[in-house]
Amino acid sequence: MSEFLEPFERMLENVSTPAAVRAIERGGSPDAMWQAFAESGFLDALVPEERGGAGLALADIQPLWMALGRHAVPLPVGETMIARALLDGAPDGPVALAVAAPGQSVVVPFGLVAAYMLIESDCALHMVEASGALTGVVASLAARMTCNDLPSPHSTAPTSGLRPIAAILRAALIAGASGRVTEMTAAYANERVQFGKPIGRQQALQQQMAIMAEEMVAARIASQLGCAGGFPPSLVAAATAKAIASRAAARVAATAHAVHGAIGISEEHDLQLFTRRLHEWRLADGSESYWNGLLGRERLVSDARSVDFVRAHLQPEAATG
């Protein structure tokens, strides 16, 4: 997978710098950054080979999605990959994802910088030009839209719907951003000196950071499990990935700001670029409460033992082997 990840990481390091992210959040044009993704070929990574794409498996894409979170990419790159995989003839340009009933108002991540929105409504997929209002959250690129007057469906929705696919994307983004935040926090703790020694040597702080690292690793493993099956993912795999990642997002962000103190919330510091996204992605497409409830219902209707239930849904190759 490194043959794909390494060039992808190099591109992100060049185009999604903190300065470039801030410029887009302040209303600057995203066209130059988007052009780099469009020319890279990665947007067709999930598209089957018979349709001209790379035909990569979801497990191969997961590290790329984590990299998007690790670099705070301010564009719906993962969403566009998904839209192109689901639809024949998807339009050029960035595509955001939304699930809404007719007349329902929803918050669409990256809606302000998308050219189109792929909306699931009444078990059908509709492609519309992007529109929406500010959410009121400072520097957020999400948009609030109301699902009205949709055009004819482009296609039927996947069996489990669009939300589980969006959820595993958010889980991977959270995993990537959590890793970056953990690295930043460890570096700061080793550099910040109080009472003659780095604060990272204080036992109480070390304990907090150990728990932070555990949550970061849990989010990464959960994301990998969610992407280990086919595309689209199973409902249980998506629920597991998003529930664990969303829980981790809040805890990682809280610990990071506790260690950094006041400097971490300043506009000049890069930490807030990632922790703001952690909180936004935690809620996007359902928080841990939503997915834990869904996962519990799926478990209760199954007659299988818990171990067999986990193997069947999270290790399908073991269940059929």
Buried (B, 14 or more C-beta within 10 A) or exposed (E): EEEBBEEBBEBBEEBBBBEBBBBBBEEBEBEEBBEBBBEBEBBBBBBEEEEEBBBBBBBBBBBBBBBBBBBBBBBBBBBBBBBBBBBEEBBEBBBBBBBBEEEEEBBBBBBBBBBBBBBBBEEBBBBBEBEBEEBEEEBBBBBBBBBEEBEEBBEEBBEBBBBBBBBBBBBBBBBBBBBBBBEBBBEBBEEBEEEEEBBBEBEEBEEBBEEBBEBBBBBBBBBBBBBBBEBBBBBBBBBBBBBBBBBBBBBBBBBBBBBBEEEBEEEEBBBBBBBBBBBBBBBBBBBBEBBBEBBEEBBEEBEEEEEEBBBBBBBBEEBEE
